[in-house]
Amino acid sequence: RPEEEQLSGYSCVELYALLPSQCDYVLANVAEQITFPDNLPEGATLATVCPVTCGLCVEECNAGCPRWFLGNGGCDRECNNQFCNYDDGDCEGIPPVEIDEPNLGGAQAPGIGGDVLFDPDE
């Protein structure tokens, strides 16, 4: 999203090229040099804000649930099933979606089609 890229001043591809250990790099380590949203989770890495650049949107446990959604702190409906380990605990207390087998028909997760920097409202 333009507003997040504008805040940091860098695209995901540029951050990937700039940061050592790229996708595993903890963004708080450069918070004095690069501005990120205040509500970025503690310990957030480049993979947290740029999952497409880091190749995390390819593998899904169910259509609409790339593996990087699992355990990200928010319950994702497409991940709240036995094949995705109930969103790795993110959906505790929320009734799961029971399915007989995962749908791996190539559907993309909502919002995927290019990188967006972290947006907690989505």
N, C-alpha and C positions, 0 to 999 in steps of 0.2 A: 504494500500500500504506500502511496506517495507520502502520506503524512509521517509514517514511521521512518521511511528512508530519508525524508527531509530532516527529521530530528537527529538521526545519527550522521547524516551526510554521506552515507555509503550504501550501496546495493549489497545484496547477499553475496553475489559473486566477488565483489571488491573486498568484503570482509573476509571471505574464505581465502583470498590471495594474501591478505595482510596479516592474518593471525597465525601464530605458530600452533601446531597440532590442529589446525583448522576446526573441524566439527566438534572436537572434544574441548575446545578452548572455553574456559569459564569467562563470560563477558564482564563480570565484576572486576576482573583483573585489568581491564582497560577503561573502566568507568570514568577515570579522571581525564582521559584523552578523548573518549568518544561518548556522546550522550545517548542513552537508551531510555525507553519509557520507565517512569518511576515504579510502575507495578510489575516489572519484569521479575519472575520468580527467583528467589535466592538460589544460586548455583546454576542459573540458566547458562547453557552453552550455545554456541553458534547453531548447533543442530536444533535447539529449542526454537529459535527464531527463524531459521532458514532450512526447514526440513527437506525441501525439494533439492536445493543445492547440495545437501549432504546425502542425498539418495535414500531418504527414509520413507518416501511416499510410494515406493514401488511394491513392496511386499505387504499383502493384506491378509488378515485372518478371516475376514468377511467383507463383502462389497461395502465400500464406504468407511472401512476401518483399517487404515494403514497402521502398521505395527507401532509407529511413533505415537499414535493416539493413546496407546495402552499405558496406564499409570501416569498420565500427564496432569492429574489433579482435577479433571472435569469429566463427568459421566457423559459418554458419547453413546447415543441410542444404538447405532450400528455395531458397537463393540460390546454391548451389554448382553452377552450370550456365552454359552459354554465353550464355544470354539475360540473365543477371544478372552477367556478367563475372566468374564464379567468386567471387562475394561481394567483388568489387573487391580481390582478393588475400588476403582473410582466410582462405581455404581452401588456401593453398599447402601442397603435400605431402599433401593429402587427396584421394583419388580423387573426381572429380566425379560428379554424377548426370546421366547423359546423357538428354536429352529431345528430341523432335522439334520441339515448339513449346511456348511458354509456356502454362501453364494460368492464364487470367485470368478464371475463372468466378466471381469474387466471394468466394472463401474468405478469411477473415480470418486474419491472422497469429496464432500462439498468444499468449495473454495480452492481446490487444487487445479493448477493449470499454470502456475508460476509462483515464485516465492512471494511471501508476504512476511514482513517482520512481525513480531509478536503482537497480537491483538487480543486482549482478554475478553472483549465483547463478542467474539465469534465463537 
